[in-house]
Amino acid sequence: MIRHIVMFKLKDFGTEADKMAAAAEVKKRLDELPAAIPVIRKYEAGIDIRKLDWSYDIVLTMDFDSMADLDAYTVHPFHQEFITFNKDYSAAKVCIDYEI
């Protein structure tokens, strides 16, 4: 199996309330991915609660049966739609993929 982890750092939204609303919207859209993309075997996403200077704001963890499934997810139209949507929200992201 392959584990895919992505962390997102949101853009500056002016107020903490606006940033939290943006984080909730991004997470809501992430939560829609498993129903639309059947190769996702396990899914979890969360919003940071510590708010440290070096913290990222949202984390996504997914498991796939194989690299081929991760590749299929990467090019899936619903995932591509999320990427386009997220450009208005995230300033940076980091990713790691590894075998489990």
Buried (B, 14 or more C-beta within 10 A) or exposed (E): EBBBBBBBBBBEBEEEEEBBEBBEBBBEBBEEBBEEBEBBBEBEBEBBEEEEEEEBBBBBBBBBEEEEBBEBBEEBEEBEBBEEEBEEBBEEBEEEEEEE
